[in-house]
Amino acid sequence: MKIQILELIEGSKRAEGLTVIIDVFRAFTTECYCFAGGAAQCYPIGSMEDAFALKKLHPDWVLLGERGGAKVEGCDLGNSPWDAVNYDFRGKTMIHSTSAGTQGIVNASRARATQIVTGSLVNAGAVCDYIRAQDPEVVSLIAMGKAGMERVPEDLLAARYMRALLQGDASFDLEGEIAYLKDHGGEQFFDPALAHIFPREDYPLCVAANRFDFVLRVEREADRLVIRKV
């Protein structure tokens, strides 16, 4: 199995094989909590214009929208796992548009990815179990970064951890890496001036490694992409 770590929007455009789009802070962490809370499916949308258009067609669907970390005005929710655990998602369909994670999905779907799943620390082990079961020749781990343009430590940490699990490297110090991350990538969650965008409660939810035993897989439905729990 060839395992490659790629980064940012440009990396997602070079995806091949079984592709994992990684966004720890916070898109695909948030989605895990939404699905754990009973969400039925999620439509990842690149542009907010398209997301609002879909919401207009389906006003009962839950629209999650984020740009620059902040909730987009007019959306039901932003991109916070803390908000997700305090919302009733049972049986709900979601529309999700973010500045990094969902952009990676859209770009990878146009590349040479044969299959796409999302990834974060909260389901990293489950993602690797899924990959092993699929036994692909090539795995692309895409660390999406900030707005898909700037490298961030948390997404690279998740990518490196997944690679270590797939390679059977038992020496990977996940606990130590997460402790380091708090002050080297997670600072925004502890800045009172940013609490309205990055609530402190989000941080422990984002770094609760292997909390969930499911995978979020991207499938094609007519002319749209849809994410479902498997």
Secondary structure by P-SEA (a helix, b strand, c coil): cbbbbbbcaaaaaaccccccccccccaaaaaaaaaaacccbbbbbccaaaaaaaaaacccbbbbbbccccccccccccccaaaaaaccccbbbbbbbcccaaaaaaaaaacccccccccccccaaaaaaaaaaacccbbbbbbcccccccccaaaaaaaaaaaaaaacccccaaaaaaaaaccccccccccccccccccaaaaaaaaccccccbbbbbbbcccccccccc
